[in-house]
């Protein structure tokens, strides 16, 4: 397995869950310079959380210590990159601290499910959708939009039915 494939999360549906609400927020509002580094920080943050959760899960569930250890370096690097990009963003837009704080409880639930090796649980999946759809509001606000402009699209995003498998 190539190094890149080991570092980039292979959760294909998650990439759409990260990108679509974000891009909807950009398109509903007015594009701004703040949105590009915010999107990069969002993606890097996802990679950091993915590897951190894998490390937590495998440390507890695996008999092979190397399985968990392979996620330590990517988690640390992605966390560092997220902070390096995120801290200047916080200085430029301090309201982002409130958005991050609002997402923290959902992240805590996801880590708890990872620790229990139950990442595929329905509740865990539903909890993961909330911050992703919330990024529609964050991207919209970064472009000068308001909560009133984005609330209905964010709710629609969070309640969209899954595609039919027929």
N, C-alpha and C positions, 0 to 999 in steps of 0.2 A: 504494500500500500504506500503510495507516495506521501510525502510529508504534508503537502497541501491538503490531500484528502483526509488525513488524520486531524488536521487543524480546523477545517471548515465543517461545521455541523451538517449532517446528512439528513436533516429533517426537512424534506422538500416542502411540505405544507406550511411549515413555520415561516419560510421565506416569504410566501404570499401573505401570510397573516401579518408579517412585519411591514411589508411594502405597501399593500393595497390601502389600508386605512391612512397610512402616512401620506401617500400620494394623493388620496382623496382630499385630505386636509390642505395640501399644497394647492390643488386645483380649485377648491372651493374659495380659498382666500387669494391673496396676491403673493406671488413668489417673492422671497426676500433672501438676502445673502445668508441670514441666520439658519435657513432651512437646510442647506447643504451640509455644514459641519454637524448640525443636529441629527441628520439622517445617518451620517457616518458614525457618530457616537452611538446612536440607537442600534445600528448593526453590530458594531464592536461590542457594545454592552450585551447584546443577545449572545454573541460568541463566548463572552466571558462567563455569562450565567450558564450557558449550556455545558461548558467544560467544568465549571465549579459544581454543578449538579451531578454530572457524571462522576466526578471525583468523590463527592459525598456518597453517592449511591454505591459505587464500586468498592469504596473503602469499607463499607459496611457489609455488602452482599457478596463480594467476591473472595475466594480463597487465594487468589493470585494478587499479591501486592503490586505487581507491575501493571496490572490492568488499571488500577486507580491512579498510579503514579504517572502514567502517560498523559493524564489530563491536567496535571499540576502546572506544567510549564505553559501550555496554551491559556489556562485560566489566568495565570499571573500576567502574561504578556497582554492578553486582551483587556484585562482589568486596568493595567497601566496605560494602555493606549486609550481606553475609554476615559480615564481620568485626565489624561493629557489633553484630550479634545474637549471633555466636558467641563473642566474647571474654567477655561476661558469663556465658554458659553455661559456658565453661571455668572461670570462677571459682566458679560454683555447683557444678559437677561436674567436677573435674579429670581424672577417668578418661576424659572425652571426648577428651582429647589422645591417648590410646592408640588409641581408635577411629579418629580422624583419621589417625594414623600408619599404622594397618593398611590404610587405604584408599589411601594415597599411592602405593604401587607400581602399583596398578591404574590410577590416574589417569595416572601417568607413561606407562604402556603406551598408554593411549588418546590421549594427546598425541603420542606417537611415531607412531601410526597416522594421526592427523590431519596431522601434518607430511609424511607420505608420501602423503597424499591417498588413504588406503585405509581410511576410516572404516567402510565397509560390509563389511570383511573378517570372516569368521566368528570368528577368534580375538579380534579387537577386540570384537565383540559379546559373546562369552562372558566376556571380561575385565570388561566393563561390568556384567554381571549380578552379579558377586561382591559389590561394595560395596552394590549396591541390596538384595540379599538380606541382607547383613550389617546393614543398617539395622533389620531385624526384631529382631536381638539388641540393638542400641543403644536402640531404642524400648522394648523389654522391660526392659532394665536401668534406663532412665530412670524406669520405673514400678515399680521395686523387684523385678523378676523376676531370674532367674538364667540363666546360660548353659545349665544342664541343662534348664530349662524351654523354652528357645528353639532349641536346636540342631537337633532333629528337624524343627520347622516351617521353620527357615531352609534346611535341606538340601532339604526337600520343595519349597520355593519355588524353589530354584535348579535343581531337576531336573524341574520341571513341563514336560510336553510342550507344544509349540506347538499351537494349535487347528488342527483339520483344515481344509483348504481345498477339500473336496469338495462 
